[in-house]
Amino acid sequence: MKLLVFVLNKEEFLEDVLEAFVEAGIPGATILDSEGMGRFLTYEVPLFADFKEFMRGNKPYNKTIFSVVDDEEKVKKVEKLIEKICGDLSEPGTGILFTIPVDYVRGLKKGEE
C-alpha cells in the first residue's frame, strides 16, 4: 500500500481532481488547506518581505489531498487524469504528486483504500 499525496496549486481544479480520484478507483481522500513555504516566508517573516514582488501572481494557498491506495495501477491512472486537468506536473505551478510506502493501516475496510 501507498500513501498518495497531491498538492494542488489551483483550487479551482479541486472538484475535477476529486472526480479523477473516484474514476481511478480511489473513492476516499482527505483534503487539507495548505500553504507553501515561499508564501509563509514572504508574508509572515519580515526579513523576506522584499520577496512579495517575486511572489506576485503565485497563489498563496493550496489544497493537499491524500489517500491510502492499494494498487500501483490506480496511482498511474490518477496521475494521467490529474495531468489532463492541471497540466504537466513537471511544469512549475501545477502541483506536486508523490507516494510514500505504508506499512500499517487500521481503520479502513477492504475497498476503502
N, C-alpha and C positions, 0 to 999 in steps of 0.2 A: 504494500500500500504506500501511497504518497500523499503528502500534503501539497495541494496545488494552490499557489498564491498568484494572484494577478492584481497589480497596482494599476488602476485605470486612471489615466490623466485627464480624460474628458468625460465629465459626469453626464453629459447629455447622451452618452452611449450606454449608460448603465442598464436600462431595460433591455436593450438589444443583446448586450453581453450576457445577462442572466438568462434570456431565452436561448442563447447559444449553449450555455451550460446544460440546460434541460435537453436540448436537441442532441448534445453529445453524450447523453446518458448520465449526467451529473444532476440529480434532482434537488440537491440541497447545498447551501453555501451560507457562509456568514459574511456580512458586509460591514466594514468599518469605515468611518470617516478618518482620513489621514492627511498629513501634510509632509512635504519634503523638507529636508534639512536646509536647502537653499532658502526657502520661504521663511523658515523659522529664524535663521541667522540674519536674513535681510530685515525682517520686520520686528524681531524681538530682541536682538542683540545690537546695542548702539554702535559697537565697533564696526559692524558690517553694513551700516545704514547706507553707505555710498553705493552699495550694490543694487539699490532699488531700481535705478535706471537700467542696469543689466538684466534684471528680472522682469522688466516690463513686458507684458504680453504672455508671460507664463502663468498659467492658472495655479493659484497657490494651494488649492486643496485637491485631494484625490479621493477615490474610493478604493479600498483594499478588499478584495474578495478572496476568500479561501474556503477550501473544501477537501475532505479526505476522499481520495479517488483510488479505486481498487484495480484499475486496468490502464496500462500504458496507452492503449489504443484510444481511450477516452481523452487522455491528455493531448494526444496528437490531433484528434478531431476538434477539440475545443480550441486548440491553438490556431488551426486553419480558420475556424469560424470567427474567432476574435480578430484575426488579421483582415478578414473580409470587412469587418465592422470598423475597426480602429485604424487600419493601415499596417504597413510593415513594422513589426516590433523592433527591428534593428534601427529604425529612424527615431531620432530624439522626439520626445513629447507625446509618444503614442501610449506607452505603458511598459510595464516590466512583468514578465511571466517566468516563474520558476517552480520547481518542485523540491521537496525535502523528503527523504525516506521516513516512513512512520513505522516504528517497531511495535507499538502497542496502541490499541484504541478500545475504549469502553464507552458505552452509551449510544452506539449505533446499531441498528438492526441490519441484517443482511439486505443488501439492495439500497440502503440508505446512504451509502458512501457517496 
